[in-house]
Amino acid sequence: MSGVDDWEGHWADFADSTSRNPAQEFRRQLVMALLGDGGAAPRRLLDIGCGQGDLLASLRESFPHAELAGVELSAEGVRRSAAKVPDARLVQADLVAGFEPPADLVGWADAAVCSEVLEHVDDPAALLRHASRMLAPGARVVVTVPGGPRTAFDRHIGHRRHFTPASLRSAIAASGLEVERVGGRGFPFFDLYKLVVMARGDKVAVDVASSSPPSRLAEVTMGLFGHLLRPGRTSSRWGWQVVGVARRPLA
């Protein structure tokens, strides 16, 4: 079975396990910290490729007074996001193919997140360029992408590529956004987690399918790394979680 680009089926099969994934929680903590680095709390936050809404729900919890919006390719993702964050403005759209945002969302957001999205598309710069139409001048954008080698499960769910800090910097710059900083995060525990997933090979797709109860091995592994994967316990050097911060130009 192939999950490549079948996002309706992907969220039906893997939504629950994605929510439990310790790497997802690690990324959410990184995102919240980077958004908080900007001084004043965001007032209008955009989630670019909001998936099933887990990150959007975390944004609501961390920034309770912010207006939220999300753009997502799949109808199933939009449905699940709406259930988790009923007050968010959600738009179903293909950001790579070209996108005409609703008039009231043009230049709307003063901050945005694009987390674990760019690896799934053929033209990451185009996605960011089209999404940036919804950003106000000077808006801050936090981007996360996977680094290191692709696992069998990564290929199963359609990862076209993994990034280095240099290749993420290049994609952001090609979109017209101004790069503030790019680097790796998560060494050593995030890298070790990815090596464990890699060693599991094709069996990971069975481990995480919603129709299958999690194996004892999967439960123990996720519990262990849930404890270890904390931003304060990892360093940036050699980390396979790649993170960038950019801004929409003022002019």
Protein Blocks (a to p, Z undefined) as FASTA:
>chain_A
ZZehplmlmmmmmmmmmmmpmklmmmmmmmmmmmmmnopacfbdcdehjlnommmmmmmm
mmmmbccddddfblklmmmmmmmmmmbccddddfknopcddfklgokbgcdcdehklmmp
mblmlmmmmmmmmpcehiacdddddedjddfklmmnopabdcdfklmmmmmmmnopacfb
dcdehiaklmmmmmmmmmnmmmlmmmmpmkbccdfklmmmmmmmmmmmcfklpcfehpab
dcddddddfZZ
